Amino acid sequence: MKDLVNVQDYLFAIADVGDWEGEEEQVTETLNELIHFAWQLLPDDLDCESIDNIINGIWEHLRGDLALIEVEFEELTDWVIHYIHSSLDEKV
């Protein structure tokens, strides 16, 4: 069902992330990279509602979190992997 939605619909523009004291571009880039990374991990047969909840949940969890600008990208991707696996396990 992943083919029924488009990753582009979930990406952020600089204006969407709010005030990050001059780091808005970096936050936007990092967030969008995490969304693309997460997209690749989602099963192709996952229902649209679950995809929506998981992808939107990434922003919900990281919104305002300085980790977006302070930690290595690899640490963020490790968190995304864990978050997706946990979200998928909750569905079962």
MMTF fields as JSON, N, C-alpha, C and O atoms, coordinates in Angstrom:
{
  "mmtfVersion": "1.0.0",
  "mmtfProducer": "UNKNOWN",
  "numBonds": 367,
  "numAtoms": 368,
  "numGroups": 92,
  "numChains": 1,
  "numModels": 1,
  "chainsPerModel": [1],
  "groupsPerChain": [92],
  "chainIdList": ["A"],
  "bondAtomList": [4, 2, 8, 6, 12, 10, 16, 14, 20, 18, 24, 22, 28, 26, 32, 30, 36, 34, 40, 38, 44, 42, 48, 46, 52, 50, 56, 54, 60, 58, 64, 62, 68, 66, 72, 70, 76, 74, 80, 78, 84, 82, 88, 86, 92, 90, 96, 94, 100, 98, 104, 102, 108, 106, 112, 110, 116, 114, 120, 118, 124, 122, 128, 126, 132, 130, 136, 134, 140, 138, 144, 142, 148, 146, 152, 150, 156, 154, 160, 158, 164, 162, 168, 166, 172, 170, 176, 174, 180, 178, 184, 182, 188, 186, 192, 190, 196, 194, 200, 198, 204, 202, 208, 206, 212, 210, 216, 214, 220, 218, 224, 222, 228, 226, 232, 230, 236, 234, 240, 238, 244, 242, 248, 246, 252, 250, 256, 254, 260, 258, 264, 262, 268, 266, 272, 270, 276, 274, 280, 278, 284, 282, 288, 286, 292, 290, 296, 294, 300, 298, 304, 302, 308, 306, 312, 310, 316, 314, 320, 318, 324, 322, 328, 326, 332, 330, 336, 334, 340, 338, 344, 342, 348, 346, 352, 350, 356, 354, 360, 358, 364, 362],
  "bondOrderList": [1, 1, 1, 1, 1, 1, 1, 1, 1, 1, 1, 1, 1, 1, 1, 1, 1, 1, 1, 1, 1, 1, 1, 1, 1, 1, 1, 1, 1, 1, 1, 1, 1, 1, 1, 1, 1, 1, 1, 1, 1, 1, 1, 1, 1, 1, 1, 1, 1, 1, 1, 1, 1, 1, 1, 1, 1, 1, 1, 1, 1, 1, 1, 1, 1, 1, 1, 1, 1, 1, 1, 1, 1, 1, 1, 1, 1, 1, 1, 1, 1, 1, 1, 1, 1, 1, 1, 1, 1, 1, 1],
  "groupList": [{"groupName": "MET", "atomNameList": ["N", "CA", "C", "O"], "elementList": ["N", "C", "C", "O"], "formalChargeList": [0, 0, 0, 0], "bondAtomList": [1, 0, 2, 1, 3, 2], "bondOrderList": [1, 1, 2], "singleLetterCode": "M", "chemCompType": "L-PEPTIDE LINKING"}, {"groupName": "LYS", "atomNameList": ["N", "CA", "C", "O"], "elementList": ["N", "C", "C", "O"], "formalChargeList": [0, 0, 0, 0], "bondAtomList": [1, 0, 2, 1, 3, 2], "bondOrderList": [1, 1, 2], "singleLetterCode": "K", "chemCompType": "L-PEPTIDE LINKING"}, {"groupName": "ASP", "atomNameList": ["N", "CA", "C", "O"], "elementList": ["N", "C", "C", "O"], "formalChargeList": [0, 0, 0, 0], "bondAtomList": [1, 0, 2, 1, 3, 2], "bondOrderList": [1, 1, 2], "singleLetterCode": "D", "chemCompType": "L-PEPTIDE LINKING"}, {"groupName": "LEU", "atomNameList": ["N", "CA", "C", "O"], "elementList": ["N", "C", "C", "O"], "formalChargeList": [0, 0, 0, 0], "bondAtomList": [1, 0, 2, 1, 3, 2], "bondOrderList": [1, 1, 2], "singleLetterCode": "L", "chemCompType": "L-PEPTIDE LINKING"}, {"groupName": "VAL", "atomNameList": ["N", "CA", "C", "O"], "elementList": ["N", "C", "C", "O"], "formalChargeList": [0, 0, 0, 0], "bondAtomList": [1, 0, 2, 1, 3, 2], "bondOrderList": [1, 1, 2], "singleLetterCode": "V", "chemCompType": "L-PEPTIDE LINKING"}, {"groupName": "ASN", "atomNameList": ["N", "CA", "C", "O"], "elementList": ["N", "C", "C", "O"], "formalChargeList": [0, 0, 0, 0], "bondAtomList": [1, 0, 2, 1, 3, 2], "bondOrderList": [1, 1, 2], "singleLetterCode": "N", "chemCompType": "L-PEPTIDE LINKING"}, {"groupName": "GLN", "atomNameList": ["N", "CA", "C", "O"], "elementList": ["N", "C", "C", "O"], "formalChargeList": [0, 0, 0, 0], "bondAtomList": [1, 0, 2, 1, 3, 2], "bondOrderList": [1, 1, 2], "singleLetterCode": "Q", "chemCompType": "L-PEPTIDE LINKING"}, {"groupName": "TYR", "atomNameList": ["N", "CA", "C", "O"], "elementList": ["N", "C", "C", "O"], "formalChargeList": [0, 0, 0, 0], "bondAtomList": [1, 0, 2, 1, 3, 2], "bondOrderList": [1, 1, 2], "singleLetterCode": "Y", "chemCompType": "L-PEPTIDE LINKING"}, {"groupName": "PHE", "atomNameList": ["N", "CA", "C", "O"], "elementList": ["N", "C", "C", "O"], "formalChargeList": [0, 0, 0, 0], "bondAtomList": [1, 0, 2, 1, 3, 2], "bondOrderList": [1, 1, 2], "singleLetterCode": "F", "chemCompType": "L-PEPTIDE LINKING"}, {"groupName": "ALA", "atomNameList": ["N", "CA", "C", "O"], "elementList": ["N", "C", "C", "O"], "formalChargeList": [0, 0, 0, 0], "bondAtomList": [1, 0, 2, 1, 3, 2], "bondOrderList": [1, 1, 2], "singleLetterCode": "A", "chemCompType": "L-PEPTIDE LINKING"}, {"groupName": "ILE", "atomNameList": ["N", "CA", "C", "O"], "elementList": ["N", "C", "C", "O"], "formalChargeList": [0, 0, 0, 0], "bondAtomList": [1, 0, 2, 1, 3, 2], "bondOrderList": [1, 1, 2], "singleLetterCode": "I", "chemCompType": "L-PEPTIDE LINKING"}, {"groupName": "GLY", "atomNameList": ["N", "CA", "C", "O"], "elementList": ["N", "C", "C", "O"], "formalChargeList": [0, 0, 0, 0], "bondAtomList": [1, 0, 2, 1, 3, 2], "bondOrderList": [1, 1, 2], "singleLetterCode": "G", "chemCompType": "PEPTIDE LINKING"}, {"groupName": "TRP", "atomNameList": ["N", "CA", "C", "O"], "elementList": ["N", "C", "C", "O"], "formalChargeList": [0, 0, 0, 0], "bondAtomList": [1, 0, 2, 1, 3, 2], "bondOrderList": [1, 1, 2], "singleLetterCode": "W", "chemCompType": "L-PEPTIDE LINKING"}, {"groupName": "GLU", "atomNameList": ["N", "CA", "C", "O"], "elementList": ["N", "C", "C", "O"], "formalChargeList": [0, 0, 0, 0], "bondAtomList": [1, 0, 2, 1, 3, 2], "bondOrderList": [1, 1, 2], "singleLetterCode": "E", "chemCompType": "L-PEPTIDE LINKING"}, {"groupName": "THR", "atomNameList": ["N", "CA", "C", "O"], "elementList": ["N", "C", "C", "O"], "formalChargeList": [0, 0, 0, 0], "bondAtomList": [1, 0, 2, 1, 3, 2], "bondOrderList": [1, 1, 2], "singleLetterCode": "T", "chemCompType": "L-PEPTIDE LINKING"}, {"groupName": "HIS", "atomNameList": ["N", "CA", "C", "O"], "elementList": ["N", "C", "C", "O"], "formalChargeList": [0, 0, 0, 0], "bondAtomList": [1, 0, 2, 1, 3, 2], "bondOrderList": [1, 1, 2], "singleLetterCode": "H", "chemCompType": "L-PEPTIDE LINKING"}, {"groupName": "PRO", "atomNameList": ["N", "CA", "C", "O"], "elementList": ["N", "C", "C", "O"], "formalChargeList": [0, 0, 0, 0], "bondAtomList": [1, 0, 2, 1, 3, 2], "bondOrderList": [1, 1, 2], "singleLetterCode": "P", "chemCompType": "L-PEPTIDE LINKING"}, {"groupName": "CYS", "atomNameList": ["N", "CA", "C", "O"], "elementList": ["N", "C", "C", "O"], "formalChargeList": [0, 0, 0, 0], "bondAtomList": [1, 0, 2, 1, 3, 2], "bondOrderList": [1, 1, 2], "singleLetterCode": "C", "chemCompType": "L-PEPTIDE LINKING"}, {"groupName": "SER", "atomNameList": ["N", "CA", "C", "O"], "elementList": ["N", "C", "C", "O"], "formalChargeList": [0, 0, 0, 0], "bondAtomList": [1, 0, 2, 1, 3, 2], "bondOrderList": [1, 1, 2], "singleLetterCode": "S", "chemCompType": "L-PEPTIDE LINKING"}, {"groupName": "ARG", "atomNameList": ["N", "CA", "C", "O"], "elementList": ["N", "C", "C", "O"], "formalChargeList": [0, 0, 0, 0], "bondAtomList": [1, 0, 2, 1, 3, 2], "bondOrderList": [1, 1, 2], "singleLetterCode": "R", "chemCompType": "L-PEPTIDE LINKING"}],
  "groupTypeList": [0, 1, 2, 3, 4, 5, 4, 6, 2, 7, 3, 8, 9, 10, 9, 2, 4, 11, 2, 12, 13, 11, 13, 13, 13, 6, 4, 14, 13, 14, 3, 5, 13, 3, 10, 15, 8, 9, 12, 6, 3, 3, 16, 2, 2, 3, 2, 17, 13, 18, 10, 2, 5, 10, 10, 5, 11, 10, 12, 13, 15, 3, 19, 11, 2, 3, 9, 3, 10, 13, 4, 13, 8, 13, 13, 3, 14, 2, 12, 4, 10, 15, 7, 10, 15, 18, 18, 3, 2, 13, 1, 4],
  "groupIdList": [1, 2, 3, 4, 5, 6, 7, 8, 9, 10, 11, 12, 13, 14, 15, 16, 17, 18, 19, 20, 21, 22, 23, 24, 25, 26, 27, 28, 29, 30, 31, 32, 33, 34, 35, 36, 37, 38, 39, 40, 41, 42, 43, 44, 45, 46, 47, 48, 49, 50, 51, 52, 53, 54, 55, 56, 57, 58, 59, 60, 61, 62, 63, 64, 65, 66, 67, 68, 69, 70, 71, 72, 73, 74, 75, 76, 77, 78, 79, 80, 81, 82, 83, 84, 85, 86, 87, 88, 89, 90, 91, 92],
  "secStructList": [7, 4, 4, 4, 1, 7, 4, 4, 4, 4, 7, 7, 7, 4, 4, 4, 1, 7, 7, 7, 6, 6, 7, 2, 2, 2, 2, 2, 2, 2, 2, 2, 2, 2, 2, 2, 2, 2, 2, 2, 2, 1, 7, 6, 6, 7, 7, 2, 2, 2, 2, 2, 2, 2, 2, 2, 2, 2, 2, 2, 2, 2, 6, 6, 7, 6, 2, 2, 2, 2, 1, 7, 2, 2, 2, 2, 2, 2, 2, 2, 2, 2, 2, 2, 2, 2, 2, 2, 2, 2, 2, 7],
  "xCoordList": [0.812, 0.0, 0.858, 0.354, 2.149, 3.056, 3.037, 3.337, 2.68, 2.623, 1.439, 1.34, 0.537, -0.615, -0.315, -1.096, 0.81, 1.22, 2.609, 3.313, 2.986, 4.247, 5.066, 4.547, 6.31, 7.186, 7.24, 7.39, 7.122, 7.189, 6.114, 6.296, 4.995, 3.909, 4.276, 3.608, 5.312, 5.699, 6.903, 7.244, 7.534, 8.737, 8.416, 7.329, 9.392, 9.224, 9.943, 10.981, 9.369, 10.03, 10.595, 10.194, 11.511, 12.119, 11.057, 11.174, 10.034, 8.982, 8.182, 7.531, 8.216, 7.421, 8.028, 7.307, 9.331, 9.996, 9.998, 10.316, 9.652, 9.633, 10.996, 11.894, 11.133, 12.347, 13.377, 13.126, 14.524, 15.641, 16.878, 18.004, 16.663, 17.742, 18.816, 20.008, 18.361, 19.271, 19.63, 20.332, 19.175, 19.493, 18.333, 18.317, 17.368, 16.177, 16.511, 15.912, 17.464, 17.825, 18.412, 18.074, 19.279, 19.875, 18.815, 18.816, 17.917, 16.848, 15.978, 15.628, 15.63, 14.794, 15.497, 14.893, 16.757, 17.522, 17.63, 17.405, 17.967, 18.098, 16.773, 16.717, 15.721, 14.404, 13.979, 13.474, 14.18, 13.798, 14.645, 14.141, 15.913, 16.756, 16.265, 16.275, 15.839, 15.307, 14.009, 13.768, 13.181, 11.926, 12.215, 11.588, 13.149, 13.527, 14.102, 13.803, 14.925, 15.505, 14.4, 14.397, 13.476, 12.362, 11.512, 11.081, 11.279, 10.454, 11.003, 10.248, 12.313, 12.937, 12.755, 12.765, 12.592, 12.439, 11.014, 10.795, 10.053, 8.654, 8.321, 8.713, 7.602, 7.2, 6.286, 5.469, 6.428, 5.618, 4.128, 3.294, 3.787, 2.379, 1.757, 0.638, 2.473, 1.957, 0.802, 0.877, -0.263, -1.434, -1.126, -0.238, -1.878, -1.638, -1.749, -0.98, -2.684, -2.849, -1.614, -1.165, -1.073, 0.12, 1.324, 2.121, 1.459, 2.541, 2.431, 3.418, 1.243, 1.0, 1.358, 2.026, 0.914, 1.194, 2.686, 3.199, 3.375, 4.799, 5.605, 6.423, 5.381, 6.163, 5.874, 6.801, 4.612, 4.285, 4.806, 5.128, 4.89, 5.405, 6.872, 7.319, 7.612, 9.023, 9.122, 9.89, 8.365, 8.369, 7.808, 8.342, 6.745, 6.141, 7.147, 7.172, 7.963, 8.953, 10.171, 10.756, 10.549, 11.776, 11.535, 12.485, 10.282, 9.978, 10.546, 10.231, 11.372, 11.96, 13.143, 13.742, 13.481, 14.575, 15.908, 16.105, 16.8, 18.097, 18.935, 19.951, 18.513, 19.23, 19.303, 20.254, 18.312, 18.313, 19.524, 19.91, 20.119, 21.289, 22.543, 23.638, 22.389, 23.532, 24.14, 25.299, 23.398, 23.948, 24.277, 23.799, 25.092, 25.482, 24.259, 23.356, 24.252, 23.132, 22.923, 21.789, 24.019, 23.927, 23.123, 22.374, 23.27, 22.492, 21.01, 20.159, 20.707, 19.311, 18.73, 17.577, 19.517, 18.998, 18.807, 17.869, 19.683, 19.487, 18.172, 17.441, 17.869, 16.605, 15.432, 14.442, 15.525, 14.446, 14.207, 13.062, 15.273, 15.139, 14.377, 13.425, 14.792, 14.118, 12.662, 11.769, 12.427, 11.066, 10.154, 9.021, 10.649, 9.832, 9.566, 8.431, 10.591, 10.386, 9.392, 8.532, 9.501, 8.554, 7.145, 6.187, 7.015, 5.697, 5.079, 3.882, 5.882, 5.378, 5.027, 4.049, 5.813, 5.512, 4.199, 3.461, 3.894, 2.651, 1.445, 0.36, 1.626, 0.551, 0.151, -1.001, 1.098, 0.862, 0.023, -0.266],
  "yCoordList": [-1.198, 0.0, 1.265, 2.373, 1.083, 2.227, 2.944, 4.135, 2.214, 2.833, 3.779, 4.481, 3.807, 4.708, 6.086, 7.022, 6.202, 7.486, 7.834, 6.989, 9.086, 9.571, 10.197, 11.009, 9.833, 10.38, 11.907, 12.574, 12.458, 13.912, 14.641, 15.795, 13.96, 14.572, 14.803, 15.571, 14.155, 14.234, 15.14, 15.408, 15.601, 16.403, 17.817, 18.343, 18.417, 19.733, 20.811, 20.567, 22.004, 23.202, 23.93, 23.664, 24.833, 25.576, 26.262, 26.292, 26.807, 27.514, 26.585, 27.055, 25.289, 24.327, 23.961, 23.525, 24.13, 23.608, 24.575, 24.181, 25.819, 26.791, 27.431, 27.314, 28.101, 28.852, 27.94, 27.348, 27.843, 27.063, 27.94, 27.465, 29.213, 30.179, 30.114, 30.0, 30.191, 30.209, 28.847, 28.762, 27.795, 26.435, 25.778, 24.559, 26.573, 26.03, 25.195, 24.143, 25.666, 24.93, 23.565, 22.565, 23.521, 22.249, 21.305, 20.113, 21.836, 21.008, 20.44, 19.261, 21.267, 20.822, 19.72, 18.7, 19.932, 18.943, 17.623, 16.554, 17.699, 16.486, 15.755, 14.537, 16.481, 15.875, 15.192, 14.07, 15.856, 15.267, 14.035, 13.075, 14.06, 12.884, 11.721, 10.571, 12.021, 10.976, 10.408, 9.205, 11.246, 10.774, 9.859, 8.809, 10.247, 9.376, 8.055, 6.992, 8.13, 6.924, 6.012, 4.807, 6.596, 5.827, 5.205, 4.057, 5.959, 5.485, 4.17, 3.25, 4.104, 2.894, 1.691, 0.548, 1.945, 0.858, 0.333, -0.781, 1.12, 0.719, -0.39, -0.323, -1.401, -2.481, -1.95, -1.059, -2.495, -2.048, -2.315, -1.605, -3.32, -3.664, -3.012, -3.351, -2.089, -1.402, -0.488, 0.208, -0.495, 0.311, 1.809, 2.225, 2.595, 4.04, 4.753, 5.673, 4.343, 4.985, 4.766, 5.686, 3.562, 3.272, 4.042, 4.559, 4.119, 4.911, 6.35, 6.948, 6.901, 8.277, 8.483, 9.455, 7.574, 7.693, 7.603, 8.361, 6.69, 6.506, 7.702, 8.25, 8.104, 9.211, 10.503, 11.242, 10.783, 11.988, 11.903, 12.923, 10.693, 10.501, 10.871, 11.243, 10.768, 11.159, 12.626, 12.982, 13.473, 14.898, 15.131, 15.944, 14.431, 14.607, 14.307, 14.994, 13.295, 12.933, 13.854, 14.107, 14.351, 15.146, 16.653, 17.431, 17.069, 18.501, 19.184, 18.806, 20.174, 20.921, 20.231, 20.782, 19.038, 18.284, 18.731, 18.643, 19.2, 19.677, 18.576, 18.857, 17.335, 16.235, 16.437, 15.99, 17.102, 17.344, 18.14, 18.054, 18.905, 19.693, 19.348, 19.799, 18.562, 18.313, 16.92, 16.736, 15.942, 14.584, 14.163, 14.756, 13.14, 12.599, 12.008, 11.468, 12.122, 11.613, 10.115, 9.636, 9.385, 7.942, 7.633, 6.656, 8.448, 8.253, 8.479, 7.769, 9.466, 9.733, 8.587, 8.203, 8.042, 6.916, 5.68, 4.911, 5.485, 4.387, 4.558, 3.59, 5.799, 6.071, 5.781, 5.189, 6.187, 5.953, 4.455, 4.005, 3.696, 2.238, 1.679, 0.916, 2.053, 1.584, 2.043, 1.263, 3.301, 3.846, 3.084, 2.747, 2.818, 2.106, 0.676, 0.205, -0.014, -1.39, -1.431, -2.311, -0.495, -0.435, -0.156, -0.77, 0.763, 1.109, -0.08, -0.338, -0.795, -1.969, -3.089, -3.804, -3.259, -4.285, -3.995, -4.924, -2.73, -2.339, -2.67, -2.942, -2.649, -2.967, -4.436, -4.779, -5.293, -6.738, -7.211, -8.403],
  "zCoordList": [0.0, 0.0, 0.0, -0.188, 0.212, 0.215, -1.123, -1.202, -2.18, -3.502, -3.661, -4.667, -2.678, -2.728, -2.135, -2.302, -1.449, -0.866, -1.386, -1.938, -1.201, -1.739, -0.616, 0.151, -0.515, 0.522, 0.439, 1.463, -0.751, -0.935, -0.128, 0.259, 0.121, 0.884, 2.348, 3.041, 2.813, 4.223, 4.481, 5.633, 3.428, 3.604, 4.07, 3.828, 4.746, 5.345, 4.546, 3.93, 4.573, 4.073, 5.286, 6.419, 5.05, 6.158, 7.015, 8.24, 6.387, 7.124, 8.03, 8.964, 7.778, 8.55, 9.903, 10.801, 10.061, 11.266, 12.436, 13.558, 12.2, 13.285, 13.503, 12.669, 14.622, 14.945, 15.603, 16.653, 14.972, 15.499, 15.621, 15.473, 15.888, 16.116, 15.027, 15.311, 13.782, 12.654, 12.099, 11.091, 12.72, 12.28, 11.526, 11.358, 11.074, 10.424, 9.188, 8.964, 8.391, 7.179, 7.524, 6.891, 8.512, 8.938, 9.499, 9.193, 10.314, 10.888, 9.778, 9.804, 8.811, 7.697, 6.903, 6.574, 6.603, 5.839, 6.6, 6.032, 7.863, 8.678, 8.78, 8.61, 9.053, 9.188, 7.888, 7.911, 6.775, 5.491, 5.159, 4.577, 5.523, 5.331, 6.193, 5.754, 7.409, 8.288, 7.739, 7.84, 7.169, 6.583, 5.389, 5.249, 4.54, 3.416, 3.914, 3.369, 4.947, 5.531, 6.071, 5.819, 6.805, 7.373, 6.273, 6.382, 5.233, 4.117, 3.554, 3.238, 3.437, 2.901, 3.825, 3.368, 5.106, 6.075, 6.173, 6.648, 5.731, 5.859, 4.864, 3.699, 5.324, 4.412, 3.303, 3.538, 2.115, 0.98, 1.178, 0.615, 1.966, 2.16, 3.404, 3.789, 4.022, 5.205, 4.802, 3.79, 5.597, 5.266, 5.381, 6.125, 4.631, 4.527, 5.871, 6.147, 6.697, 8.005, 8.884, 9.569, 8.863, 9.649, 9.127, 9.91, 7.812, 7.224, 7.692, 8.121, 7.609, 8.015, 9.491, 9.843, 10.338, 11.769, 12.072, 12.895, 11.421, 11.691, 11.193, 11.931, 9.958, 9.408, 10.165, 10.497, 10.441, 11.207, 12.636, 13.245, 13.168, 14.518, 14.667, 15.752, 13.582, 13.638, 14.02, 14.915, 13.362, 13.699, 15.096, 15.851, 15.444, 16.767, 17.88, 18.901, 17.681, 18.695, 18.701, 19.754, 17.533, 17.447, 17.455, 17.554, 17.351, 17.32, 18.569, 19.698, 18.348, 19.449, 20.116, 21.039, 19.66, 20.268, 19.66, 18.448, 20.494, 20.03, 19.386, 18.751, 19.547, 18.905, 17.396, 16.756, 16.828, 15.385, 14.916, 13.751, 15.807, 15.42, 16.224, 15.889, 17.267, 18.15, 18.047, 18.418, 17.559, 17.535, 16.11, 15.143, 16.004, 14.707, 14.007, 14.647, 12.688, 11.903, 12.137, 12.162, 12.309, 12.555, 13.816, 13.847, 14.848, 16.073, 15.805, 16.341, 14.976, 14.623, 13.805, 14.006, 12.888, 12.098, 12.977, 12.765, 13.956, 14.901, 15.649, 15.859, 16.054, 16.734, 15.805, 16.235, 14.532, 13.571, 13.392, 13.356, 13.284, 13.144, 14.344, 14.178, 15.532, 16.748, 16.786, 17.119, 16.445, 16.455, 15.483, 15.827, 14.286, 13.3, 13.75, 13.675, 14.214, 14.684, 15.839, 15.885, 16.761, 17.889, 17.397, 17.867, 16.455, 15.915, 15.189, 15.321, 14.433, 13.712, 14.666, 14.445, 15.735, 16.74, 17.446, 17.775, 17.685, 18.34, 17.463, 17.979, 16.152, 15.23, 15.268, 15.002, 15.596, 15.548, 16.695, 16.798]
}
